[in-house]
């Protein structure tokens, strides 16, 4: 007899559209599962808020997702992870996977070059991230690059606009990019501007994100808890957004399908 937990959905949460990139990676890795995605675009961006405000918003969303009897939670938001993941794990008795900037692969691969970490101001100032930096031998080569306002631009356009190009040109103008080995994308929204970033920084600098590590951790935890869904013939996805603008759901679906094409996913998607 199949454990009913197996067919329960996985909750995925972000402050807005950014976590759609994580959702696509999860679907590509675990296509037989069901997913409930909540984008809190009404309250975006989280990255410029005080930590306690981010915690409150995060718990409000997770309490809502628990109504769907989720069997695991992916906090697909670096800011919410930094501010609230420890308390979430102390509160809910389900596997909870957070996001953090993928510094380890960047440091290991580019031992003699600088690493730029693009992230929201909250992510970069939180103790969690600064403790992560201290784990490495050369923290002086890790450059924090806060990007206030970038999430809002991506929320409006989905990642392609002249405003974003101008923002990025100004952001990287002070840097000698010849000294940079990689740029770590420390916010899930930034994955949607990879192509635009490449036009500005060139192809010599590698862009690294944490999506693969996150999906691998979830896969491993579901195996350990013996709560995989073995009955799924297609991927069932429910997309919810706190914004009153109905276009956010449409844009979420467009971004999801675009990312799945990039990942060369050939499965069947069912929206509920």
Steps between C-alpha positions, in 0.01 A plus 500: 500500500637842402554748783263796444796727573646388169230674298498822704644802320830676556468864599725751325511859621664821387450871556383520140586352162862402567421160649342395170855423387536266799161344426617423146815332633290295744260388226793403279649292782178366658235504224268251670431731795220753556590861578333801657686823421433821692647827376454787744525773236261726693767534771807486276779578535601334827863597451465858623283422805604458861572142607199475733268616221642233267444235769139606547426494127672162465301337778176643357571333166613169649190482721294547187690229312452255787126503418592301188649222717845551351751225580808719451578869459754669275568858604601614152606841626847580630371790709228297673748215555750734665238658723271212594609147402629403845175599668299329227682174566435537872129555435394255230550124497569463128823514298587865430763591242628854470711689251844643559753652259702223330837623626665160540508399131609851403787509752617148413505569127652850504772483763696805387224737392234713663147373551216752480181412687195680365223497760242709680615726784333275761675184378840669507462652846358192676718295735429182302676630189789656687559173687506326161774734375720425800503129411732572209875569502489831314193701603675816377443380142124472550340828393150577628295680236159611630243559226218713644220554252597218263233259622232761435620546142491125440153470654370755250662367183583136573866578440526685168492879484715801420473603866668176605778546244567854626491382862754225437731721296514746788538220757809348336663819372735533804641145470808370322327189366832346394558423869164325540464123462130462562187682605279317748131572451384533860136566418277266302359794303840562344493173307252667265761760399784259419498586130496874569782461751711312246464785251646737757770290670597278207529124472826459693334544840290204616158558654426257784167446677381268776211329323671168434618465859150579626331242277757237594440562871124466459540181298723354771264597784194353328690174453608497865143569621359243255240748378555513125192498278525182295159542335551819305467476121515875444620798698216675680561866586287752686625860474380760751603864520408756764484782243157617390638527147384190311788543255737372770359148462532520122858629527584228753383231259688657208822516704455142620451365150794703368728362773383145435588546132846623599536188715389290200216346700263287294236406758130579529390799711154532654387824667237465773 
